[in-house]
Structure formats: C-alpha cells, structure tokens
C-alpha cells in the first residue's frame, strides 16, 4: 500500500493551488483580452507568453494545426483556439508540475 507522507500531501496541495490559480487568472484574462481587437489582446497574450515561457514555444508549433482543426470541428472552436489551448490547458498542466520540478532540482543540489 502506498502511503503518502505529509510532505507529499503538502506538495500535492501546493501543485493543485498553483494550477488552480493559473487557471483562474486565465479565465479572468480571457474577457480582458477580448474587450476589443486592439492592444488589450496583444498585451494580455504577451504577458501569458512570458508567464508560461517553455509552454509558449508551442505557439509557434501548434498555431496552424489548431486553426485547421477549428475549421474541421467548429463546435470545439473555443477549446482549440491556440491561446486558450496552449495557455489555458497546457499552461495549467505546466504550473501543476513546475513546483515538483523545482523541488526535485532543489533537493538534488542540497544532496550533492
């Protein structure tokens, strides 16, 4: 039987908190980005490119395939919209794992 330590439970709670916080802020920033077609759109997604940096590189790779999938599946238009998919879904997953990655690297440096 796999028993989690209290440290593991705290880490899991912290990872869930980070992912939930990321997702909440994305949900708040989507209407701000869609206020008009001007600078708010560019500013909001520019900020998210920095916040989700390694994941943001996927914008270059996935933008055109996601746009073509939107054309094939119009019911998934909002899910497959590249900023929503990359920053909303993949960025949230990234922020769930980021504390664990940091913690493992930090412990590795302490042990060596």
Order of alpha helices (4+ residues) and beta strands (2+ residues): alpha-alpha-alpha-alpha-alpha
